[in-house]
Amino acid sequence: MTDAIMQAYKDVETAIERYTKLLQEHVVVLQNTEKPGSDKLVRMTHGSKAMRDSAMIYLSYAKYVAYGMPASEEMVEDEIQG
């Protein structure tokens, strides 16, 4: 794939990693400020996990596409390493 596509993928990966990290940090803050089992804490905890899981699925496919939809995961790993 083109350098621009690879850079865009890396930018998205970095942004998603930052976003999910900040969500998790917010959950920790809520754990220290909200009542245990509060609606807000429960929703943010589940939402944070859902975002992380969804992001990993998205990034997995985005990586596959960015590397030109190779026939196997090993081919992606070969591209990354060399």
LINVENMO-V417935 format. One record per pair of residues at least 12 apart in sequence whose ideal C-beta (glycine too) atoms are under 8 Angstrom apart, sorted by the first residue. I is the first residue (numbers start at 1). GAP is how many residues later the second one is. Records with the same first field share a line. If there is no record, write none. Layout:
I: GAP, GAP
//
This chain:
1: 65, 66, 67
5: 61
6: 60
8: 58
9: 53, 54, 57
12: 47, 50
13: 46, 49, 50
16: 39, 42, 43
19: 32, 36
20: 28, 31, 32, 35
23: 21, 24, 25, 28, 29
24: 24, 28
26: 18, 22
27: 14, 17, 18, 21
30: 14, 15
63: 13
64: 12
67: 12
//
